[in-house]
Amino acid sequence: MADHRLLRLVPEQAETTVEEAVRALDLVGQAHDDRPYVITNFVLTLDGHATTAGRSGPIGSDADTAMLVGLRTRVDAVMIGAGTMRTERYGRVIGDQAERERSEREGLPHDPLMVLVSGRLDVPWDAPLFTAGGGRVLIFTHSDAEPPETATKLRIERHEGAVDLPRALAQLRRERGVRALLCEGGPQLHAQLIDADLVDELFVTHAPKLAGGTGPGLVSGLAERERPLELASLLYEPGTGELFARYRTGAR
Ligand SMILES: NC(=O)c1ccc[n+]([C@@H]2O[C@H](COP(=O)([O-])OP(=O)(O)OC[C@H]3O[C@@H](n4cnc5c(N)ncnc54)[C@H](OP(=O)(O)O)[C@@H]3O)[C@@H](O)[C@H]2O)c1
């Protein structure tokens, strides 16, 4: 992982780096008995948008990407909704072989399980996640459609009517041994997880820019109710002015 110098502003001021901040996280050690410890990661503009021109990629800097990739190395599974998969066309979760080997040495998976949530099973089967052949993918869906052959190991888990997220997380914990899970969005999936009290921490990168337009924000369709958050840490990237905030929800 290319390292990036940061200033920690909260809890106490200190110099640090993305690498150091990520390595200090013990997420798998906080697994709940009945579901994984769940963190989410988003990058947002000052006006609260999660996309510019329909994509999240242009919002964050290289330091933001390093933080995201670093978080992937601290969990057993990464979850995204089908909308994010259709837009961002993911590849293998940890692209770097040396990083995969290091994760394994530290008691984490060589390849975190990639979990997709898709009602219609309408996903881009030609994306590198499915064609590259490395890693493992699990799709929760309520569709009866059959997936095509994929080079990457794929399993489908079907729910009736809609994907029941509490049940999906319980299955991941019980049947797949997932201790910690990183949800990378998008806003619709994020809102449902928060509404169901399934998110323990939010990692939010605040990028010092305005996007304008009508792109979605951190959540789409969240039920209206004030939910106080605790600011657990705040890191500042002097080169870009980005702020990396870590919030605790207090969900069990
Ligand atoms: N800034 C950031 O950090 C960030 C992060 C992630 C995404 N994004 C952006 O957000 C946009 C996508 O937003 P989005 O809210 O549409 O994406 P999303 O939450 O990833 O996907 C929504 C889709 O997920 C499936 N889904 C979610 N919950 C379900 C449930 N309970 N049961 C069955 N299916 C369920 C449905 O798939 P089907 O349509 O297959 O039924 C639904 O249409 C993209 O432009 C992406 O770039 C930004």
The ligand as a Gaussian input file, in Angstrom:
#p B3LYP/6-31G(d) Opt

LIG

0 1
 N      -19.247000       8.055000      -2.717000
 C      -19.226000       6.832000      -2.335000
 O      -18.477000       6.484000      -1.426000
 C      -20.095000       5.792000      -3.019000
 C      -20.133000       4.496000      -2.517000
 C      -20.923000       3.551000      -3.165000
 C      -21.687000       3.899000      -4.262000
 N      -21.633000       5.162000      -4.721000
 C      -22.440000       5.541000      -5.899000
 O      -23.805000       5.292000      -5.617000
 C      -24.489000       4.980000      -6.849000
 C      -25.345000       3.733000      -6.665000
 O      -26.309000       4.013000      -5.696000
 P      -27.500000       3.027000      -5.316000
 O      -28.079000       3.528000      -4.047000
 O      -28.377000       2.814000      -6.497000
 O      -26.691000       1.688000      -5.120000
 P      -26.748000       0.376000      -4.259000
 O      -27.323000       0.575000      -2.905000
 O      -25.376000      -0.158000      -4.399000
 O      -27.686000      -0.558000      -5.130000
 C      -29.079000      -0.546000      -5.108000
 C      -29.494000      -1.906000      -5.627000
 O      -29.082000      -2.909000      -4.718000
 C      -30.031000      -3.956000      -4.664000
 N      -30.602000      -4.009000      -3.328000
 C      -30.337000      -3.182000      -2.282000
 N      -30.993000      -3.612000      -1.203000
 C      -31.689000      -4.709000      -1.568000
 C      -32.558000      -5.611000      -0.872000
 N      -32.842000      -5.473000       0.430000
 N      -33.089000      -6.661000      -1.568000
 C      -32.782000      -6.824000      -2.867000
 N      -31.967000      -6.022000      -3.579000
 C      -31.436000      -4.967000      -2.912000
 C      -31.077000      -3.617000      -5.720000
 O      -30.546000      -4.277000      -6.853000
 P      -31.323000      -4.707000      -8.196000
 O      -31.474000      -3.426000      -8.930000
 O      -30.412000      -5.691000      -8.823000
 O      -32.627000      -5.299000      -7.764000
 C      -30.985000      -2.106000      -5.802000
 O      -31.430000      -1.606000      -7.033000
 C      -23.422000       4.808000      -7.904000
 O      -23.417000       5.964000      -8.705000
 C      -22.116000       4.713000      -7.125000
 O      -21.032000       5.248000      -7.831000
 C      -20.873000       6.130000      -4.119000

